[in-house]
Amino acid sequence: MRKNLLANILDAPVSETSTDFARRGAARSMTRSIEEMAENTRRMSDGEAIVGLDPGLIDASFVSDRIDEDDEDYARLRDAIAEHGQSTPILVRPHPEREGRFMIVYGHRRVRVARELGREIRAVVRTIEDIAHIVAQGQENAARANLSFIEKALFARKLSGMGQSKATIKAALTVDDTLLSRMLSVAETVPAPVIDALGAARGVGRDRWEELKKLVMVPAKAELARELVQSADFLAKDGPERFGHLLAAIKAGRKPPGRRPPEPQTVTWAAPDKSVAATCRRSGKSFSLSLTSKDAGAFGEYISSRLEELYGAFREAKTRDRPGE
């Protein structure tokens, strides 16, 4: 019966008269009500009632999947909810660490809107574990949130860094082994400051990101990319234009205009008993260590005799800090 009613409403003829315009508005309202009623019925049949929650009791997901917010998209969402109400509930879980609070699985923007409008948020509360949370969040946002390639790649890297299996990551992003491998390669190769400067880069797909990745695999070009994203020319571009500008500048080997070399960095240290004092100076790729005071010679010999041991400890610490390398 509901299906027939909905079909009749949608098939009703459209007229330009003010009376029919009002009727169309009523029909749209009734359609939304029927759709919401059908969704509520489906969820209740699955044992999931839709409830109203105070958005002040809801915390963000433990893993983020967005780089930045599209202000225009968010404004449209806020205006639609302000005028018509929240048509689709969010999914939350009881907070695993904070009693009486909830954690968002998906629906962060709708929670933000509810806070701004001072309204309750319509939500389904489901008790789930972390893996189910990740899969549900990833699949919902992949389908609805129009995440860019790099946002998905960074989400995959975060999940990998948390120790999640490839099977879980593939299920969350609905990708195969090949695409997941390419996503992780881009996220791990392109320097983090460059990714941060480019932002979500909506409209830039896998092929162009892989082109950038191949360029910055050369250390000199990776360093050039870091310099370029700080330049006035780059920052003057709108978001979508920045990627193309950066790619062209790296290919041309074009240094940012008027960029001064960085000032040398100097660090000083002294032993508590003042028997040794050290001055460390770093400038570009060079580093110098100068020792003074009465034990300077002996301490310097001690260091120089253990350079291989110290370098091995340095490499081990670097590997621990960057497990993906």
C-alpha positions in Angstrom: 0.0 0.0 0.0 2.8 2.4 0.9 4.5 1.5 -2.3 1.4 2.3 -4.4 0.9 5.6 -2.5 4.5 6.6 -3.1 4.2 5.7 -6.8 1.0 7.7 -7.2 2.7 10.7 -5.6 5.7 10.5 -7.8 3.6 10.0 -10.9 1.4 13.0 -10.3 1.3 15.6 -13.2 3.3 18.8 -12.7 1.6 22.2 -13.3 3.0 25.7 -13.0 -0.1 27.1 -11.1 0.4 28.2 -7.5 -2.1 25.7 -6.3 -0.3 22.8 -7.9 3.0 24.2 -6.6 1.7 24.0 -3.1 0.4 20.5 -3.8 3.9 19.4 -5.1 5.4 20.7 -1.8 2.9 18.7 0.2 3.6 15.7 -2.0 7.4 16.0 -1.5 6.8 16.3 2.3 4.6 13.2 2.3 7.1 11.3 0.2 9.9 12.1 2.7 7.6 11.0 5.5 6.8 7.7 3.7 10.5 7.1 3.0 11.5 7.8 6.5 8.7 5.6 7.8 9.9 2.8 5.6 13.5 3.2 6.7 12.4 3.3 10.4 10.4 0.1 9.8 13.3 -1.6 8.2 15.7 -0.7 10.9 13.3 -1.6 13.7 12.7 -5.0 12.0 16.5 -5.5 12.3 16.3 -4.6 16.0 17.7 -1.1 15.5 15.4 1.6 16.7 16.1 5.2 15.7 16.5 7.4 18.7 17.1 11.1 19.4 20.4 11.9 21.0 22.0 15.1 22.4 24.9 15.8 20.0 26.9 17.0 23.0 27.1 13.4 24.1 28.6 12.2 20.8 32.4 12.0 20.1 34.2 11.7 16.7 35.2 8.3 15.3 38.6 7.0 16.5 39.8 7.1 12.9 39.2 10.1 10.5 38.8 9.8 6.8 38.6 13.4 5.7 41.4 15.9 5.1 39.3 19.0 5.0 35.7 20.0 4.8 34.0 21.3 1.6 32.4 24.5 2.9 29.8 24.7 0.1 28.7 21.1 0.4 28.4 21.5 4.2 26.4 24.7 3.8 24.0 23.0 1.5 23.6 20.1 3.9 23.0 22.5 6.9 20.4 24.5 4.9 18.6 21.3 3.8 18.4 20.0 7.4 17.4 23.4 8.8 14.5 23.5 6.3 13.4 19.9 6.0 14.9 18.1 9.0 17.3 15.2 9.1 16.0 12.5 6.8 18.7 9.9 7.3 19.9 8.8 10.8 23.6 8.5 11.7 25.2 5.4 13.1 26.8 5.5 16.5 28.1 3.0 19.0 28.4 3.2 22.8 31.7 4.8 23.5 34.2 2.0 24.3 36.0 4.1 27.0 33.6 6.8 28.2 30.4 5.6 29.9 27.2 7.4 28.9 28.7 8.8 25.7 28.6 7.6 22.1 31.1 7.4 19.2 30.3 8.3 15.6 30.6 5.5 13.1 29.4 7.7 10.3 27.5 11.0 10.1 30.1 13.5 11.4 28.7 16.4 9.3 25.1 15.7 10.4 26.2 15.8 14.1 28.0 19.2 13.4 24.8 20.5 11.8 22.7 19.4 14.8 25.1 21.1 17.2 24.9 24.4 15.2 21.1 24.2 15.0 20.7 23.2 18.7 18.7 20.1 17.8 18.8 16.4 18.7 20.4 14.1 16.2 18.5 11.1 14.9 20.7 8.0 15.3 20.9 4.3 15.3 22.8 3.0 18.3 24.7 -0.3 17.5 27.1 -2.2 19.8 30.0 -3.1 17.4 33.7 -3.8 17.7 36.4 -1.8 16.0 36.7 -3.8 12.8 32.9 -3.6 12.2 33.1 0.1 12.9 35.9 0.6 10.4 34.1 -1.3 7.6 30.8 0.4 8.2 32.4 3.9 8.3 34.5 3.2 5.2 31.7 1.8 3.1 29.2 4.5 4.1 31.6 7.3 3.3 32.8 5.8 0.1 29.2 5.6 -1.1 27.9 8.9 0.2 30.8 11.3 1.1 32.6 11.5 -2.3 36.0 11.0 -0.7 38.9 11.9 -3.0 41.6 9.4 -3.9 44.1 10.8 -1.5 41.6 10.8 1.4 40.9 7.2 0.8 44.7 6.5 0.5 45.4 8.3 3.8 42.5 6.4 5.5 44.0 3.1 4.3 47.4 4.1 5.7 45.9 5.0 9.0 44.2 1.7 9.3 47.3 -0.1 8.2 49.3 1.8 10.9 46.7 0.8 13.5 47.5 -2.9 12.7 44.3 -3.6 10.7 44.5 -6.4 8.2 44.4 -5.9 4.5 41.1 -7.8 4.4 39.5 -5.2 6.7 40.9 -2.2 4.8 39.8 -3.6 1.4 36.3 -4.2 2.9 36.1 -0.7 4.3 37.1 0.9 1.0 35.7 -1.7 -1.3 38.9 -2.0 -3.3 41.0 -4.9 -4.5 44.6 -5.8 -3.7 46.1 -3.8 -6.6 44.3 -0.6 -5.9 45.0 -0.9 -2.1 48.7 -1.4 -2.9 48.7 1.8 -5.1 46.9 3.8 -2.5 49.4 2.9 0.3 52.4 3.5 -2.1 51.2 7.1 -2.8 50.4 7.8 0.9 53.7 6.6 2.0 55.9 8.1 -0.7 54.6 11.6 -1.2 56.0 13.8 1.6 53.4 14.6 4.3 53.8 18.4 4.0 53.1 18.2 0.3 49.9 16.2 0.9 48.8 18.6 3.6 49.4 21.6 1.3 47.4 19.9 -1.5 44.5 19.0 0.7 41.7 16.7 -0.5 42.5 17.6 -4.1 39.0 16.7 -5.3 38.9 15.7 -8.9 42.5 14.5 -8.9 42.5 10.8 -9.5 44.9 7.9 -9.0 46.9 8.4 -12.2 47.9 11.9 -11.4 48.8 11.1 -7.8 50.9 8.2 -9.1 52.6 10.6 -11.5 53.5 12.9 -8.6 54.7 9.9 -6.5 57.1 8.8 -9.2 58.5 12.3 -9.4 59.1 12.7 -5.7 60.8 9.3 -5.4 63.9 11.2 -6.5 65.1 12.9 -3.2 66.0 16.2 -4.9 62.5 16.5 -6.4 60.9 15.6 -3.1 62.8 18.5 -1.5 61.8 20.7 -4.4 58.1 19.8 -3.8 58.4 20.7 -0.2 59.8 24.1 -1.2 57.2 24.7 -3.9 54.2 24.2 -1.6 55.5 27.0 0.7 55.9 29.4 -2.2 53.6 32.5 -2.8 52.8 31.3 -6.3 51.5 27.9 -5.0 49.5 29.4 -2.1 47.9 32.0 -4.4 46.2 29.2 -6.4 42.8 27.8 -5.6 42.7 24.2 -4.2 42.0 22.4 -7.5 44.7 24.4 -9.4 47.4 23.7 -6.9 48.0 20.1 -8.0 48.6 21.0 -11.6 50.8 23.9 -10.7 53.0 21.7 -8.4 53.3 18.9 -11.0 54.3 21.3 -13.8 56.9 23.1 -11.5 58.5 19.8 -10.4 58.8 18.6 -14.0 60.3 21.8 -15.1 62.7 21.9 -12.1 61.5 25.4 -11.3 62.7 26.7 -8.0 60.3 29.0 -6.1 61.2 32.7 -6.8 62.9 34.7 -4.2 63.2 31.8 -1.7 66.1 32.3 0.7 68.1 29.4 2.0 67.2 28.3 5.5 69.1 29.8 8.4 71.6 27.5 10.0 70.3 25.7 13.1 72.5 25.9 16.2 72.0 23.9 19.4 74.3 24.1 22.5 74.7 21.6 25.4 76.8 21.4 28.5 77.4 18.6 31.0 76.1 19.3 34.5 79.6 19.6 35.9 80.7 21.8 32.9 83.5 19.4 32.0 82.2 19.2 28.4 80.3 21.7 26.3 79.0 21.0 22.8 77.8 23.2 19.9 75.9 21.5 17.1 75.3 23.3 13.9 73.2 22.2 11.0 73.0 23.9 7.6 71.4 22.2 4.6 72.9 18.7 4.3 75.9 19.4 6.6 76.2 19.0 10.4 79.1 19.9 12.6 79.8 19.1 16.3 82.2 21.2 18.3 83.4 20.2 21.8 85.1 22.4 24.3 86.2 22.4 28.0 88.6 20.1 29.8 87.1 16.7 28.8 86.4 17.7 25.2 89.2 15.7 23.7 88.5 12.5 25.6 84.8 12.7 25.0 85.4 13.4 21.3 87.6 10.3 21.0 84.9 8.3 22.8 82.3 9.3 20.3 84.6 8.8 17.2 85.5 5.3 18.4 81.8 4.4 18.5 80.5 5.9 15.3 79.5 2.6 13.8 77.7 1.6 17.0 75.9 4.9 17.2 74.9 4.9 13.6 73.5 1.4 14.0 71.4 2.6 16.9 70.3 5.6 14.8 69.1 3.3 11.9 67.3 1.0 14.3 65.4 4.0 15.9 64.6 5.4 12.5 63.1 2.1 11.4 61.0 1.9 14.6 59.7 5.4 14.0 58.9 4.7 10.3 57.7 1.1 10.2 56.6 1.5 6.5 60.1 2.2 5.2 
